[in-house]
Amino acid sequence: PPVFRVDGGVEKEYTEGVGGAGPKTTVKKKVEPGGQSEKYNTFKTNADVPSKYSKDQRFDDLASDPDHAGKISSKTRQEAMAGLEAESQGLIKKPIERGPKGIEFYDGDGNPWDVKAPPSPPEGKNWRFDAEQAGDSIIDELRKPDFPNKTTGNLEKRKVILDSSYMNEADHKALRDYIKKEASKEELGRIVEITTDI
């Protein structure tokens, strides 16, 4: 299966070679931050969610949070949007479904995924983005104990969808630089990055 690594600001897709054929490499378009910090945590109802996502029959299930008794919130709607976007871009295998406590989703192969969507401060707000804190949250997720694959039951490492929709360019660069410095190549290979259409 393809593994996505962040290398020098450009994402590269590495497909493991079979029978000693070696890895195949294709350069993918660099993910630009969405710059939509003012929209972070504004999805109070499904009516606030772009129809590209809310019209998906699975949306309410994907947005239900088993860590909070199935409650749907703005944050869980953002997670559902990120999962559907990663699926629509072919970054994770279809169909995704809501996972149990401890993860956001399973992909079509049963792999466990979490979503991280760090925001930049909106214009006029009096706080600063902390790349180390945001980066550690992502790396800590990748280093949590292995989680059972839904299909095989085998324990496997968690993967992360990084939703950069709510970040500005400077904070996005600081976060990527921090993650590239602190995470191993194997850990970088378990991150996919998207921005949603908001």
N, C-alpha and C positions, 0 to 999 in steps of 0.2 A: 504493500500500500504506500501511497505517497506520504512523504514527511516534509513539512515546511519548516525551513530554517530562515532566521533573519541574518543576512550577511551583508554588511556594508550598506544598510538602508534599502536593499533590494531583496525581495523574497525570492528564494530559489526552490523549485520543486525537485526533490530527489526521489527517484523511484528505485527501490532496491533491485539490483540485477539478479537474474535467475541463472543458475548453472554457470556461475563464474563470469557472467556477462559484464558485471560491474555496474555502478550507478549511472543512471541516465539523468542529465540535468537540463532543466528548462528554466529560463529566467521569467519570473512573473512580474507584473506591474507593481511598482512600489505603492504601498498603502499610504494615502495621505490622510491626515486627521480631518474629522468632520467640521471642527470649529463651531459646534452647536451647544456650547456649555449652557446657554440660557434655556435649552430644552431638557436638560437633565432633570429627572424626577418630575416631569410635567404630564405624564401619561396617567391621569387620575381615573379615566374610564377608557373603554375600548374605542369610544368616539374620538379620543385624542390621538389614537394610534393610526398611522397611515394605513389605508385600506389594503395595500400590498401585503401587510402582515395580518391585520385584524380579520380579513375575510377568509383566511386559512381556517378550515374546519377544526384544526387542532389548536387554534390560538389559546382558547381558555384553558385547555388541559396543559399546554406548555407554560402558561403564565401562573398556574396554581403551584404554590410553594409548599411541598410536604414538610419543610423545616418549620413552617408556621401554620400548621393545621389546614393546608390547602388554600390559604388566603391569597387573593390576587391584589397586588399593589402596583404602584408606578414602577418600582424597581423590578418586579417580576415580569411586568409587561416589556420593559427594556430587555430583560434576559431573553424572553420569547422572541422579540424582534431580532436580537443578535443571532440566536440559534437558527431562525428561519433564513436570515441573510447568509450565514455561513453555508447552510444547506443549498440555497439557491445559486450560490457561486461555485458549488461543487467542492468546497473545502472540507466538508464533512459528509459522510455517506447518508443518503436518504433511506428511509424516513427517520427524522429525529422524533423522540418521544420524551416526555418528562421523566426524569429519574426519581429515585427514592430520596430519602433524607441523605444529605451529604454531597450530592451532585446536582447539577441542573438538568442534564440531558443524557440520554443514550443515543448514539448514532445508529445507522442501519446495521452496523456490524456488532452492536452491543457495547461499544467503547464508551467509557464514562467521560463526560465533559463538564466543565464549570465555565462560567462567564465572568469576566472582569471588565468593568466599564468605568475607569477612573475619569472624573471630570476636571477640567480646568476651572478656575474661578470665573464666574460670569463678570462682565464689565461692571465696575462699581462695587464689587464685593471686596471685603477687607481680609482676605486670606490668600495664602500662596500655595501653589501646587507643590507637593513633596514627592519628587520622583523616587526617592529611596523608599518611602512608605508604600507608594503605589506598586513599585517594582517588587518589594518584599512580599506584598500580598499575592502577587502572581507566582513568584518563585516558591513561596510557602505552600500554595495550592499544588504546584507540581511535585512538591516533596512530601505531601501527606501520604499516609499509608496507602498501599495499593487497594484498588476497589474492584469488586467482582464484575466481570464482563457479563452483561445480561444474557447473551447467547450461549457462551461457553461455560460460564461460571468460574473461569480462571481469573485469578487476581492479576490486575494490570495497572500500569501507571495512569494517573489522571492526565487529561489534556485540558487546555484552556483556549477559549475563544476570547481574544482581546478586542473589545469593542472600543474603537478610537473615535467614535462619533462626537463625543463631548469634550474633545481636547483641542487646544490651539497648537500651532506648529512648534513653538518653543518647548512647551511641556511635553509634547509627543516625542520630540528629539531627545529631551532629557531622560524620559522614561525608556526609550529604546536603547539609548547609550548605557543606562544603568543595567538594564536586563542583559544586554550583550556582554557587559563586563562581569556580572555576578552569576549568571546561569551557565551551566555546562552546554556543550553542543547538543547533547542528547535532550536536555530540558528545552532548549530553544526549538528543537524539532517537534515538540509537543504543543507548540503555540500556533494558532492561526489568527490572523488579524483581519478585521472587517470594519467598515463604517456602514451604518444603516441609512436608508433613504428617508430622512426626516426633514 
